[in-house]
Amino acid sequence: MPADANVVKNLMKQNLLGVFSERDAVKRRSLIAKIWDTKGIFIDPEGRYVGHTAINDAAEQLQRRFPDFAFSELADGDAYSGVGRLRWGFGPPSEPRKITGMDVVVASDDPRITAVYTFLDAVKG
């Protein structure tokens, strides 16, 4: 049976705000271990990352590249049958929508994230 819609929504939010926004490496790795499948795949325009270590590295690289940026949810995510999508903004707290995009998340029955596909739709200035 696919993961419940509310469970998928929670996983998406935890991934956005608790993995990709978390600057404490210990907390981030702990959450990755909790919500991601060990062979989980994260794909964005920069590349393909497989497994906990690679996903953690992708989050760290993003934070190093944009040290003053943070993620925010632009709308409530929606989900069904173990798949969900979440629209987000990324930018300095004073301009939280400098970059916008959407994550498409696939969750297993356990439930853990098995894949995240990130799409960018706007980059401002």
Stockholm file with secondary structure:
# STOCKHOLM 1.0

chainA/1-125         MPADANVVKNLMKQNLLGVFSERDAVKRRSLIAKIWDTKGIFIDPEGRYVGHTAINDAAEQLQRRFPDFAFSELADGDAYSGVGRLRWGFGPPSEPRKITGMDVVVASDDPRITAVYTFLDAVKG
#=GR chainA/1-125 SS CCCCHHHHHHHHHIIIIIISSCCCHHHHHHHHHHHEEEEEEEEETTEEEESHHHHHHHHHHHHHHSTTCEEEESSCCEEETTEEEEEEEEECTTSTTSEEEEEEEEECSSSCEEEEEEEEEEECC
#=GC SS_cons         CCCCHHHHHHHHHIIIIIISSCCCHHHHHHHHHHHEEEEEEEEETTEEEESHHHHHHHHHHHHHHSTTCEEEESSCCEEETTEEEEEEEEECTTSTTSEEEEEEEEECSSSCEEEEEEEEEEECC
//
